Amino acid sequence: MVNKKTWKEFRDSGMLWWINMILHTFGWAIVMDIEEDGEITNCYPARVKFRGFGEKNNSDGYIKVSKYLADNAEILKEESES
């Protein structure tokens, strides 16, 4: 099953932050160009020099991912069992 989602939904769920934490280990990141109105106009992989995020970004990311898990735990469990 494939259920296409938007880059905005991916970002809002905390998944972009989570994946970029992993990618930073290898000097990579998924970069999004975001306009002032919040529209995502481009998304691409990039090599980066920085590693990790600041404390506020990490706190916000953990909150978003925790909320996503809480809101989707039952369906994730069902999907894993089918």
Backbone torsions as a table, in degrees:
resi	resn	phi	psi	omega
1	MET	NA	135.2	174.8
2	VAL	-127.0	126.2	178.3
3	ASN	-122.9	98.2	-175.1
4	LYS	-60.2	134.1	178.8
5	LYS	-122.9	167.0	178.5
6	THR	-91.9	160.1	174.5
7	TRP	-62.6	-33.1	178.5
8	LYS	-62.4	-45.6	179.2
9	GLU	-62.8	-41.3	177.7
10	PHE	-59.3	-46.3	-180.0
11	ARG	-66.4	-47.3	-177.4
12	ASP	-63.1	-27.5	-180.0
13	SER	-75.6	-13.4	-176.2
14	GLY	93.6	-4.9	-177.1
15	MET	-67.0	-34.8	177.6
16	LEU	-61.5	-47.2	177.9
17	TRP	-59.8	-46.2	-177.3
18	TRP	-60.9	-49.1	-179.1
19	ILE	-65.8	-39.4	179.1
20	ASN	-66.5	-30.1	174.5
21	MET	-59.8	-42.3	179.4
22	ILE	-69.4	-47.4	-178.3
23	LEU	-62.1	-33.0	179.3
24	HIS	-58.3	-30.7	178.1
25	THR	-55.2	-33.6	-176.1
26	PHE	-103.9	7.7	179.5
27	GLY	77.8	27.4	179.3
28	TRP	-124.2	163.1	173.7
29	ALA	-159.0	156.3	167.3
30	ILE	-93.3	122.2	-176.3
31	VAL	-107.8	137.0	175.8
32	MET	-119.1	133.2	170.9
33	ASP	-89.6	118.2	-175.3
34	ILE	-120.7	125.0	179.5
35	GLU	-75.8	167.0	-179.3
36	GLU	-58.7	-29.5	179.5
37	ASP	-83.4	2.3	178.0
38	GLY	93.2	-5.4	-179.8
39	GLU	-70.3	133.1	176.8
40	ILE	-90.1	116.8	-174.4
41	THR	-102.5	-13.5	179.4
42	ASN	-161.9	152.5	177.8
43	CYS	-149.1	131.5	-174.9
44	TYR	-157.6	155.8	173.3
45	PRO	-79.9	148.2	179.9
46	ALA	-148.0	150.7	169.5
47	ARG	-81.3	137.0	-177.7
48	VAL	-133.9	154.6	178.7
49	LYS	-91.4	-24.5	-175.5
50	PHE	-80.9	157.9	179.7
51	ARG	-132.4	120.5	175.7
52	GLY	82.8	-179.1	-177.3
53	PHE	-127.7	164.9	176.1
54	GLY	-73.3	170.0	-175.2
55	GLU	-60.1	-43.2	-179.0
56	LYS	-64.1	-45.3	178.0
57	ASN	-61.5	-39.9	178.3
58	ASN	-65.8	-44.0	178.6
59	SER	-61.1	-46.9	178.4
60	ASP	-60.6	-42.2	-179.8
61	GLY	-63.0	-45.9	179.0
62	TYR	-63.0	-37.7	177.7
63	ILE	-63.7	-46.4	-179.2
64	LYS	-62.9	-45.3	-179.5
65	VAL	-66.5	-40.4	178.2
66	SER	-62.5	-41.5	177.8
67	LYS	-64.3	-43.6	178.5
68	TYR	-58.6	-45.9	179.9
69	LEU	-63.5	-43.8	179.5
70	ALA	-62.2	-40.5	-178.2
71	ASP	-75.3	-20.7	-172.8
72	ASN	-123.1	7.8	-174.3
73	ALA	-57.3	-45.2	-176.2
74	GLU	-64.2	-46.5	-179.0
75	ILE	-68.4	-35.5	176.1
76	LEU	-62.2	-41.6	177.5
77	LYS	-63.3	-46.4	179.9
78	GLU	-61.4	-43.8	-179.9
79	GLU	-63.5	-37.5	-178.3
80	SER	-69.6	-23.6	-177.4
81	GLU	-93.1	-8.8	-177.4
82	SER	-100.3	NA	NA
